Amino acid sequence: MAAYAVSARETVKFFYQRGRLLSALVRPALWLVVFAAGFRNVFGVSIVAPYETYIEYQVYIVPGLLGIVLLFHGMQSAFSMVYDREIGMMRLLLTAPLPRWYLLLCKLMAGTTLSLLQAYAFLLIALVFGVQIPWIGWLYIFPAMVLSGLMVGCIGLLLSVYTRRLENFAGMMNFVIFPMFFLSSSLYPLWRLREAGADVIYWVALVNPFTHAVELIRFASQSQINWISLAVVGGCAMGFFALAAIGFDPQRGVIGRGTRG
């Protein structure tokens, strides 16, 4: 019942914010078209290559863009949590006779559910541009996206724990999102970095947990399992959530500051 109540609140709030819904779909769709045109030469392909090659590269980056849908929404959900804590809503929620970790997990699951809806909506948009993964891949990527969505949501949750002011979180979001995204295999294969001599960037991207989230989705889209990425994503999700659950303090909100003051 608690999970349903929190999920229903987050879903209703999300669909009332039409600008947020539109940006969640337009951003990856724009990158699918524009970035594919600009980055496809990492395969050694000319910009004037045949259209079929362009489509092949678009198919390659679709899992990466699914990852960015999950990443952006995970951070936005954390931003919403900081706001709820700031106005005292989280303090009220945590007065329920349920374990704190379970209530935080309900918030996390609600955010992941919304990010999955956005991810599948993006796949439908990709079909409009003639880009599609195998239909069986739509089923295989579901558990991969659930686990990846939980992991990036846990990262956002952990950031929200140590962000005391609402206005500081937006800058921290950008500080986390863009390095994680661009220093990953979302837009280009990591072996290209090594081939170009960028060994430092290669190793940074290799230890980036978001890289493994993308690879988990990419392998799943082809009906395969990347066991290393599965272990990394699962382990990071549990570790980040444990740290967030231990450190979360609802008293940091406005109500809590007023009480202490």
N, C-alpha and C positions, 0 to 999 in steps of 0.2 A: 504493500500500500504506500509506503514511504517512497519507494522508487517510482511508482506511478505518479504520485502527487508532484514530485520534483520534476519529472520528465514532462508532465502536462504543463506545468508552469513555464518551463524553459521553452517548450514548443510553441505555446500561445504567444509568449513574449517575442520569440524569433519571427514568427509570421506576421506580427504586427509591425515589425521593423522592416518594411519593404526595401528600403535602401540597403540594409545589411544583406538581405536575401539576394538582391540584384547584383551587388558587388561580389558576393561569394560565387556567382555563376559567371559573371562577365570577366573577372580577372583571369581565371585559368583558360577560358575560351580565347581571350585576347592573346595570351602567351602561347597557346597552341598554334595560332596562325603566325604571329609576329616572330616569336622566338624560334619556331621551327625554320622559318626562312633565314634567320640570322645565324643560327647555330649549326645548321646541318653540315657545314663545311668541316666540322670536327671529325667527320668520317672520311675526310679527304674528297668530298663531293663538291663540285663547283656550284655556285649560286644559280647557274643556268642549266642545272641538271634536269633530266626529265621529271615530269610531275609525279611519276610513280615513286621515284626515289624520295621526293619530298614527303609523300604519304608514308613511306617506310619510316622516315625519321619521326614523323608525327606519332606513329604507332609506338615508337621507342619512348617518346617523352610522356605519353599519356599516363603511365604509372607514376612518373615524377610529379605530374600536375595533380594527380589524385592525392599524392602525398602533401602537396602544398595546400590543397583544399582542407585536408585534415589538420595541417599545421596551423594555418590561419585561424580556423575555427577553434582549435584547441586554445590558442592564445586569446581569442576574443571571449571565449567562455571564462578563462581565468580573469580577464578584465572585468567581466560581469560579476565574478565572485568578489573581486576587490571592491567593486561598487557596492555590492550587497553587504559586505563587511563594513564599509565606510558608513552606510546609513543604519547599520544595526540589524539588517535582515538576517545575516548569518548567525548572529548571536541568538536571535529569536528561533531560527531553525534548529540550532544545536541544543535548545532547551527540551526538545522532544526526548522521550524516554528510550532512546536508541543510542548505540555506541557512536562516538564521534566519527570513527573511521568509516562506519557504514553510511552515515549521512553524507560524508565527503565522497564516498564511492557512488552514491546515488546521483550527486551532482555531476560526477565524472561520467557516469553512464548516460545521463541525459544529454550532456554535450557531445558525447561520441555518437549517440543516435542521430542527432541533428547533422553532424558532420558526414555520416554515412548517407543520409538523404541528399545532401549537397553533392557528394561524390557521384552517386548514381545519376543525379540530374545532370552533372557534367558529362558523364558517359553518353547520355542521350544527346546532349549538345554536340559532342564529338561526332556522333553519327551524322549529324546535319552536314558536317564538313567532310564526310566520307571517310572518317577515321574510326575504326572499330577494332576491338580485341576479339578473339574467338568467343562465341556465345557461352561456351562452357566456362570460359575465364571469368564471366560475370558472377558465377557461383563460387569459383575457387578464390576470387579476391575478397569475398565477403569476410571470412575469418581473418584474413591477412589485414584488411582495413580496420576491423574491430580492434585487433591487437595493436596496430599502429596508431589508431585513433586514441586508444587508452594511453599509449606511451606518451604521445605529444600532449595529451590532456594532463597527464601527470607532471610533465615538465612545466606546463603553464600553472598547474596547481602549486608546484613547489615555488615558482617565482612569486605567486600571489602571497605565499606565506611570509616571504621576506621583503615584500614591498609594503611599506607602511602608509604611503600616500597614493591616492588615486592618480594624481597628475604625474607621478614618477613612473607609473607602469607602462604608459604608452611608449616612452623612450626605451624602456627595458625590452618591450616587445620587439621593436625594430632591431635592437642590439642582438636579440636571440634569433629572430626569424630569418633575416637575410643571410647572416653567416651560415646558419644551419642549412638553408636552401641552396645557396650557391656553392658551398663547400660540400657538395654531395654529388651523387650520380644521377640527380634528377634530370639534367639537361645534356649530360655527356658522360660517356663511360670513363671510369677512373683510369683505365690503362692508357687513355689518351694523355692524361696528365703526366704519367711516368714517361711516355714516349716523348713528350715535349720537354722533359728534364725538370719538371716542377715536382721534385720528390717530396719537398716539405708539404706542399699543398696536398699531394697524394696521400701522405700519411695522416694529415689532419682530417681529410675527407674519409679516410678508412676507419678512423675511430669515432667519427660523427655518428651518433645513434640514428639520426634521420636518414643517413645513407642506407643503413640496414633496413629501415622501415620501407624505403622506396624499393630496395632489392627484394624484400619479402613480397611486396605487391607485384613487382615486375615478374618474378618467377611464378607467382600464383596465377597471373594472367595467362601464362602459358601452361597451366596445369602442372606446375612443378613446385617443389618445396626447397627453399634455401635454408638448410638446417642451422647454419651459422647465424644468419640474420634472424631466424626465429628465436634462437637462444639469446641473442643480444637484445632484441626488442622486448622479449618477455622479461628478461632479467632487469633491464632498465626500467620497465614499467613498474615492476614490483619494488625496486629500489627507490625510485623517485616518489612513489605513492607512500611508502613507509616513512620517508623523510618528511613529506608534506603532512602526513597524519600526526606525526610526533610534534612537529613544530607549529601546527596551526593554532592560532590564538584569536578567537572572536572578539576579545576585549580590545583589540587594536582599532576598532571602529570608532565612530564619533561618540556613540553612547558610552563605550568603554573609557575614552579619554575624558568625557564629561564626568564620569563616576570617579575617576582617579583624581580629577582636578578639583 
